[in-house]
Structures are given as C-alpha cells and as structure tokens.
Amino acid sequence: MTTSEFGNAVRRWRDRVPPEAAGLPAGGHRRAVGLRREELAFLAGISVDYLTRLEQGRASNPSGQIVEALGRALRLNAAEREHLFHTAGLVPPGRGMVPVFIAPSVQRMLDRLLGTPVAVFDAALNLLLANPQYTALMGEQPGKERNAVWRNFLGSGNRVRHTPQSLRELQTAQVADLRASANRYPADAQLRSLIAELQAKSVLFAEIWDSGGVGSPHAGRKTIDHPELGALVLDCDLLSVAGSDLRIMVYTAEPGTEDAEKLALLGVLGSQSVIG
C-alpha cells in the first residue's frame, strides 16, 4: 500500500461525511460534498496543512495516532479503520493496547447531543473526540495537552475552577485511573511512556503513584471560568461505554438558568471556532 492510497482513502471518506453529522453547521454555499479539509483537520486535531499533504501524497508515514484520529473523525467502522491502517503501512493496534475505537453506534448517540459539550476519553485519559461545544467551553487542547493527566501535572491545567483540596483529589483519582489502565493494558508502550515521563518530571505525580492512593471518579458540579462568558456552573457526568473502556464526559446546565443561557451562546462560539 502507498501513501497516495492513504490520501485517496481519506479524501473519499471525507466526501461522504455531512457536516451536520459531525456536529458542524450545514447550509451556506459549500463546494465540499462532505467535510471541508479544515473541518476534518479540526475534528482530528491536526493542522490543515498536514492533512492537505497527506491527501495529496506529499506527506508519508503518518503515525498510528494520526491514522486513529482521522478514522474517528471520518466515522469509520471497524473494517474501514483496519483498511486505513493498512494503506498507511501500519498494523492496527492489537490486544493489550488501550482501546481507542469509537463504534458507529456510540457516534450516533453523541450526534444526538447537539448543543451539549461532549468529549470522549480513553482509559489513559487521552482526549479522543470533542465536539465544537466542548472545545468552545474548555479551549483548544493540542499535543500532549490532550492527555488530562499530563495537562494537570505538567501542562497548563484547564478552565475548571479548583481549590487546592479539589485539585489534589482530582490528581489522585487520575493517577489511580492510570495505574489501573496500566495493569489492564500491559502491552501499551505509549501508556508506559506517559507514566515514565510523569514520574520523571512531576514530583507530585511520583509521590501519589508511589503512595498507591485511590480516588473517586472526578465528576459532579463544576465551575468553568470561560474567557468570554465568565463563570459557568455546570453538571459534569461521566458515562462508561461497556466493552470499550471509553469515558464520555457531558456538561449540562439546569434549564432556565443563566448558565443554560451561557451554554446556548457557547454553541455559537463552537461553530465559529470551526468555520472561522
């Protein structure tokens, strides 16, 4: 298989995904049958320039992470995902690896949560998918910032307001999650590398890891400090997907409140972040 085959496959599948199916605004004068390049790049978390080079065969050897992200954004089923890996000259991840495949049935469920900030994380707390509303709420999370544990120990944190105690409880729960995932997926080199980096660069992470501390799931009511809308008090629920070890994070507001009004405005900001 060649890189041009990979690019052709991506372009062909991009044309079949309508923008509204990916939570993006439809209508207007669109030349693209399906997703525009900038829309697919946004959903996959890569640059438009890199996607263009991949589609045109000018970029070679995409990583497994890139292929996986494109497969999710293109809504590929299991057979199509496997084919995309092969066209990139890669072997799809096997057993012992953290599952990252989002089944079409789960994707359809997410599509129905229009206007609601929704994100999907894997068992290593990597952000796999975020709809425009979630990105508008929490901001862009590029590169290593897409891992919630890395972000809270080594990165810039996020927009959730914390007390010192609540932040420590969150970090303890995240370390416990990571340890449990490492035990379930011993063959995942990327997960081992993440843990090694955190142990080497964060004294706090190493301390919590060595202590064997456990924590409760980090959901509940949260205050998010948004740079344009101010503080939003939202309910955060974590849903588990049976058989895939995925976690779906959903933010909602009580109807009729000021927070609900702000959440509605967030939908407009989310659309602008994609098409702007």
Secondary structure per residue as TSV (DSSP state, phi and psi in degrees):
chain	resnum	aa	ss	phi	psi
A	1	M	-	360.0	148.8
A	2	T	-	-118.4	164.4
A	3	T	H	-62.6	-33.8
A	4	S	H	-63.7	-35.2
A	5	E	H	-63.5	-39.0
A	6	F	H	-61.6	-48.5
A	7	G	H	-62.0	-40.7
A	8	N	H	-63.5	-40.1
A	9	A	H	-65.2	-43.8
A	10	V	H	-61.9	-45.1
A	11	R	H	-64.4	-41.9
A	12	R	H	-64.0	-44.9
A	13	W	H	-72.9	-29.0
A	14	R	H	-62.3	-36.8
A	15	D	H	-68.6	-18.9
A	16	R	T	-95.8	-5.7
A	17	V	S	-95.8	108.6
A	18	P	-	-69.0	146.1
A	19	P	G	-59.5	-36.3
A	20	E	G	-66.9	-25.8
A	21	A	G	-68.5	-22.6
A	22	A	G	-101.6	15.6
A	23	G	T	75.2	20.3
A	24	L	-	-105.1	154.7
A	25	P	-	-68.2	136.4
A	26	A	-	-100.4	-178.6
A	27	G	-	89.3	-175.9
A	28	G	S	76.4	-172.5
A	29	H	S	-94.8	96.5
A	30	R	-	-109.0	128.2
A	31	R	-	-84.4	-29.2
A	32	A	-	-73.0	134.6
A	33	V	S	-67.8	-42.8
A	34	G	S	-114.8	-123.2
A	35	L	-	-80.8	140.6
A	36	R	-	-72.1	161.5
A	37	R	H	-58.9	-42.9
A	38	E	H	-66.0	-29.9
A	39	E	H	-72.1	-44.2
A	40	L	H	-64.4	-41.7
A	41	A	H	-60.3	-41.8
A	42	F	H	-61.4	-47.3
A	43	L	H	-65.9	-32.3
A	44	A	H	-89.1	-10.0
A	45	G	T	74.5	31.2
A	46	I	S	-125.6	169.7
A	47	S	-	-79.2	152.5
A	48	V	H	-63.2	-38.3
A	49	D	H	-61.4	-43.4
A	50	Y	H	-67.7	-40.4
A	51	L	H	-62.0	-41.6
A	52	T	H	-60.0	-44.4
A	53	R	H	-66.9	-34.7
A	54	L	H	-65.6	-46.7
A	55	E	H	-65.4	-33.0
A	56	Q	T	-90.1	1.4
A	57	G	T	76.2	15.1
A	58	R	-	-93.0	-6.5
A	59	A	S	-119.9	136.4
A	60	S	-	-120.7	163.3
A	61	N	-	56.5	56.0
A	62	P	-	-63.1	144.7
A	63	S	-	-72.5	164.0
A	64	G	H	-60.3	-34.7
A	65	Q	H	-64.0	-41.6
A	66	I	H	-65.5	-45.2
A	67	V	H	-61.5	-42.8
A	68	E	H	-63.4	-43.1
A	69	A	H	-65.1	-40.7
A	70	L	H	-66.6	-40.1
A	71	G	H	-60.4	-40.4
A	72	R	H	-65.9	-46.6
A	73	A	H	-64.0	-32.1
A	74	L	T	-85.1	-3.5
A	75	R	T	61.4	44.5
A	76	L	-	-76.5	146.0
A	77	N	-	-81.6	-179.3
A	78	A	H	-61.0	-42.2
A	79	A	H	-68.2	-40.3
A	80	E	H	-66.9	-40.0
A	81	R	H	-60.2	-44.8
A	82	E	H	-61.4	-41.1
A	83	H	H	-63.5	-40.7
A	84	L	H	-63.1	-40.5
A	85	F	H	-60.2	-43.7
A	86	H	H	-65.6	-38.6
A	87	T	H	-66.3	-22.3
A	88	A	T	-88.5	1.1
A	89	G	T	76.1	26.0
A	90	L	-	-121.2	157.5
A	91	V	-	-98.7	128.8
A	92	P	-	-57.0	145.1
A	93	P	-	-55.2	142.3
A	94	G	-	-107.6	-160.7
A	95	R	T	-68.0	154.5
A	96	G	T	85.3	-0.7
A	97	M	S	-106.7	149.4
A	98	V	-	-62.6	123.0
A	99	P	-	-65.6	135.5
A	100	V	-	-130.7	1.6
A	101	F	-	-78.9	127.9
A	102	I	-	-102.0	111.8
A	103	A	-	-64.6	149.3
A	104	P	H	-54.2	-34.8
A	105	S	H	-65.1	-38.3
A	106	V	H	-68.5	-40.0
A	107	Q	H	-61.6	-40.5
A	108	R	H	-63.4	-37.1
A	109	M	H	-64.0	-42.3
A	110	L	H	-64.4	-35.9
A	111	D	H	-60.4	-28.4
A	112	R	T	-79.0	-9.6
A	113	L	-	-93.2	47.9
A	114	L	T	-64.5	139.9
A	115	G	T	79.4	2.7
A	116	T	S	-115.6	129.0
A	117	P	-	-65.3	119.4
A	118	V	E	-135.0	137.6
A	119	A	E	-139.3	151.8
A	120	V	E	-119.3	129.2
A	121	F	E	-118.3	150.0
A	122	D	-	-90.7	-175.2
A	123	A	T	-70.2	-15.5
A	124	A	T	-93.7	7.7
A	125	L	-	64.2	33.7
A	126	N	B	-85.5	135.6
A	127	L	E	-74.3	112.6
A	128	L	E	-90.5	-39.6
A	129	L	E	-150.1	135.9
A	130	A	E	-139.0	130.3
A	131	N	-	-77.7	166.8
A	132	P	H	-57.0	-33.1
A	133	Q	H	-66.7	-39.5
A	134	Y	H	-65.7	-42.6
A	135	T	H	-63.7	-39.5
A	136	A	H	-64.8	-34.4
A	137	L	H	-73.6	-46.8
A	138	M	H	-102.0	-9.6
A	139	G	-	87.5	166.2
A	140	E	-	-66.8	142.8
A	141	Q	-	-132.3	80.8
A	142	P	-	-84.3	161.5
A	143	G	G	54.8	-134.0
A	144	K	G	-66.9	-18.6
A	145	E	G	-63.6	-15.7
A	146	R	G	-73.0	-12.1
A	147	N	B	-94.9	121.2
A	148	A	H	-64.3	-33.8
A	149	V	H	-71.3	-47.5
A	150	W	H	-58.1	-43.0
A	151	R	H	-62.8	-39.8
A	152	N	H	-82.5	-18.8
A	153	F	H	-103.1	-35.7
A	154	L	T	-121.8	-15.0
A	155	G	S	-101.5	-150.1
A	156	S	-	-92.3	2.6
A	157	G	-	71.5	-159.6
A	158	N	-	-140.8	-168.1
A	159	R	S	-87.7	0.0
A	160	V	B	-73.1	130.7
A	161	R	-	-77.8	131.6
A	162	H	-	-130.4	150.0
A	163	T	-	-90.5	163.3
A	164	P	H	-53.9	-37.7
A	165	Q	H	-69.3	-44.9
A	166	S	H	-67.8	-33.3
A	167	L	H	-67.6	-41.5
A	168	R	H	-64.7	-38.5
A	169	E	H	-64.3	-41.2
A	170	L	H	-62.9	-46.8
A	171	Q	H	-63.6	-39.5
A	172	T	H	-64.0	-42.0
A	173	A	H	-64.3	-40.0
A	174	Q	H	-66.0	-40.9
A	175	V	H	-63.4	-41.7
A	176	A	H	-62.4	-41.5
A	177	D	H	-59.7	-44.6
A	178	L	H	-66.5	-39.3
A	179	R	H	-65.1	-43.2
A	180	A	H	-63.4	-39.6
A	181	S	H	-67.0	-38.2
A	182	A	H	-62.5	-34.9
A	183	N	H	-71.2	-34.8
A	184	R	H	-78.2	-28.0
A	185	Y	-	-127.6	69.7
A	186	P	T	-67.8	-17.6
A	187	A	T	-91.0	1.2
A	188	D	-	-85.1	101.2
A	189	A	H	-66.6	-34.8
A	190	Q	H	-64.7	-39.7
A	191	L	H	-66.1	-42.5
A	192	R	H	-62.1	-39.9
A	193	S	H	-65.2	-40.2
A	194	L	H	-60.8	-46.8
A	195	I	H	-64.0	-41.7
A	196	A	H	-62.8	-41.1
A	197	E	H	-65.2	-43.2
A	198	L	H	-64.6	-40.4
A	199	Q	H	-64.8	-36.7
A	200	A	H	-77.2	-32.2
A	201	K	H	-106.9	-14.2
A	202	S	-	-123.3	111.9
A	203	V	H	-62.6	-39.1
A	204	L	H	-65.1	-44.4
A	205	F	H	-59.5	-47.5
A	206	A	H	-60.4	-38.7
A	207	E	H	-64.1	-47.5
A	208	I	H	-66.9	-40.7
A	209	W	H	-60.6	-46.1
A	210	D	H	-69.4	-26.9
A	211	S	H	-76.0	-17.3
A	212	G	T	69.8	23.1
A	213	G	-	-64.3	151.3
A	214	V	-	-121.8	157.0
A	215	G	-	-145.4	163.1
A	216	S	-	-86.4	159.8
A	217	P	-	-54.4	138.8
A	218	H	-	-91.7	73.5
A	219	A	-	-124.7	-165.8
A	220	G	E	112.1	-164.3
A	221	R	E	-84.0	132.0
A	222	K	E	-131.1	149.7
A	223	T	E	-105.6	121.7
A	224	I	E	-109.4	125.8
A	225	D	E	-91.8	102.2
A	226	H	E	-92.7	135.7
A	227	P	T	-64.7	-22.5
A	228	E	T	-109.1	-34.0
A	229	L	T	-100.5	-6.2
A	230	G	E	80.8	-154.1
A	231	A	E	-79.5	133.0
A	232	L	E	-120.1	127.4
A	233	V	E	-99.9	111.3
A	234	L	E	-127.8	153.9
A	235	D	E	-86.0	131.5
A	236	C	E	-115.1	119.8
A	237	D	E	-117.7	139.8
A	238	L	E	-108.3	122.7
A	239	L	E	-111.4	137.7
A	240	S	E	-100.1	142.1
A	241	V	E	-101.7	112.4
A	242	A	T	-59.8	132.9
A	243	G	T	85.5	-6.5
A	244	S	T	-125.0	-11.0
A	245	D	T	61.1	28.1
A	246	L	E	-93.1	152.4
A	247	R	E	-121.9	127.0
A	248	I	E	-104.9	122.0
A	249	M	E	-102.7	126.4
A	250	V	E	-126.5	129.5
A	251	Y	E	-107.7	130.3
A	252	T	E	-136.2	161.7
A	253	A	-	-124.0	151.8
A	254	E	-	-66.9	128.6
A	255	P	T	-56.3	143.4
A	256	G	T	82.4	2.2
A	257	T	S	-98.2	166.9
A	258	E	H	-62.1	-34.1
A	259	D	H	-65.4	-36.3
A	260	A	H	-65.4	-38.4
A	261	E	H	-64.1	-42.0
A	262	K	H	-64.7	-37.2
A	263	L	H	-64.7	-35.7
A	264	A	H	-65.5	-40.5
A	265	L	H	-64.0	-31.6
A	266	L	H	-61.5	-33.1
A	267	G	H	-61.6	-36.4
A	268	V	H	-68.4	-43.0
A	269	L	H	-63.4	-37.9
A	270	G	H	-63.4	-42.1
A	271	S	H	-64.4	-40.2
A	272	Q	H	-65.1	-33.7
A	273	S	H	-67.1	-24.7
A	274	V	H	-86.7	-43.9
A	275	I	H	-95.8	-7.1
A	276	G	-	-75.9	360.0
